[in-house]
């Protein structure tokens, strides 16, 4: 596909989206930008985007995707609570993932992958169960690290994005492929931003 065809397909895809989908994308982009800048407002904004996205997915009868968004909603609520749970500080500090965190990431990725893959193969007509399962399970792990305010969340989220972009192009979902490309770039900026913030924190939170 040449650039002209891709641009035309992208314009057509945007014209065919509903206002609910467009708002969901808008809130999703805002959530990532707020998260990059270490703003706790990323969670309420993200929650609105998730709810709007679930409404759009329901209209498209993508019920499995709705279940994934339910997970994102729960993790967003948990993350919002976790960031503000510390009574001695307005929000939890950024830290690096330790061995226990990586063990949990491994369980989420491997367990999530096999469960999703088997479910997609057994109960859906998905033609990309392996690909779809991998993108989802790595995103789940990244969301968990984000909720725990671990620096490495950006690495897991970008691992998911790296595979999601060609998957979305393969499915001819060009608008969402473009959005995911944007998120892929922002994740690098977010990683650098969070690492700088870590250096300004007091030693007891490092």
Rosetta blueprint (number, residue, H / E / L):
1 X L
2 X L
3 X H
4 X H
5 X H
6 X H
7 X H
8 X H
9 X H
10 X H
11 X H
12 X H
13 X H
14 X H
15 X H
16 X H
17 X L
18 X L
19 X H
20 X H
21 X H
22 X H
23 X H
24 X H
25 X H
26 X H
27 X H
28 X H
29 X H
30 X H
31 X H
32 X H
33 X H
34 X H
35 X H
36 X H
37 X L
38 X L
39 X L
40 X L
41 X H
42 X H
43 X H
44 X H
45 X H
46 X H
47 X H
48 X H
49 X H
50 X H
51 X H
52 X H
53 X H
54 X H
55 X H
56 X H
57 X H
58 X H
59 X H
60 X L
61 X L
62 X L
63 X H
64 X H
65 X H
66 X H
67 X H
68 X H
69 X H
70 X H
71 X H
72 X H
73 X H
74 X H
75 X H
76 X H
77 X H
78 X H
79 X H
80 X H
81 X H
82 X H
83 X H
84 X H
85 X L
86 X L
87 X L
88 X L
89 X L
90 X L
91 X L
92 X L
93 X L
94 X L
95 X E
96 X L
97 X L
98 X L
99 X H
100 X H
101 X H
102 X H
103 X H
104 X H
105 X H
106 X H
107 X H
108 X H
109 X H
110 X H
111 X H
112 X H
113 X H
114 X H
115 X H
116 X H
117 X H
118 X H
119 X H
120 X H
121 X H
122 X H
123 X H
124 X L
125 X L
126 X L
127 X L
128 X L
129 X H
130 X H
131 X H
132 X H
133 X H
134 X H
135 X H
136 X H
137 X H
138 X H
139 X H
140 X H
141 X H
142 X H
143 X H
144 X H
145 X H
146 X H
147 X H
148 X L
149 X L
150 X E
151 X L
152 X L
153 X H
154 X H
155 X H
156 X H
157 X H
158 X H
159 X H
160 X H
161 X H
162 X H
163 X H
164 X H
165 X H
166 X H
167 X H
168 X H
169 X H
170 X H
171 X L
172 X L
173 X L
174 X H
175 X H
176 X H
177 X H
178 X H
179 X H
180 X H
181 X H
182 X H
183 X H
184 X H
185 X H
186 X H
187 X H
188 X H
189 X H
190 X H
191 X H
192 X H
193 X H
194 X H
195 X H
196 X H
197 X H
198 X H
199 X H
200 X H
201 X L
202 X L
203 X H
204 X H
205 X H
206 X L
